Amino acid sequence: MKNQKRTSSDAGAVDDLFAALANERRRRVLEHFEESGRETATLTELADHLSERQSDANGRSDEQIRLRLHHVDLPKLHEAGLITYDAEATARRVRRRDDDGRVRTLLAAFGDGSN
């Protein structure tokens, strides 16, 4: 096996991935795509999915969940390369990016952390 040298950009990408997956709410967004089998979702659909999960909602209103998704969670998932999200677009649609199963593998290896 060859000894491969990692660059700082490689390390940054891995850090972004772990930071994105460290939060249960962001894992639940990705779970929505897995469960639904769809490639796109609206901000409202994702907020509804999260509000159905008691531990995610924590007594927050749908509007609070939507705002948190829009300003924090979806941009973080976008930066990690897991979704496509344009916060400036009028029609706020979220598109799942193909990750070649790396997230599913990671979550299976470490558990989803929701227990």
Sequence and secondary structure as in RCSB ss.txt:
>XXXX:A:sequence
MKNQKRTSSDAGAVDDLFAALANERRRRVLEHFEESGRETATLTELADHLSERQSDANGRSDEQIRLRLHHVDLP
KLHEAGLITYDAEATARRVRRRDDDGRVRTLLAAFGDGSN
>XXXX:A:secstr
       HHHHHHHHHHHHHHTSHHHHHHHHHHHHH  SEEEHHHHHHHHHTSHHHHTT  HHHHHHHIIIIIHH
HHHHTTSEEE TT SS EEEE   TTHHHHHHHHH  S  
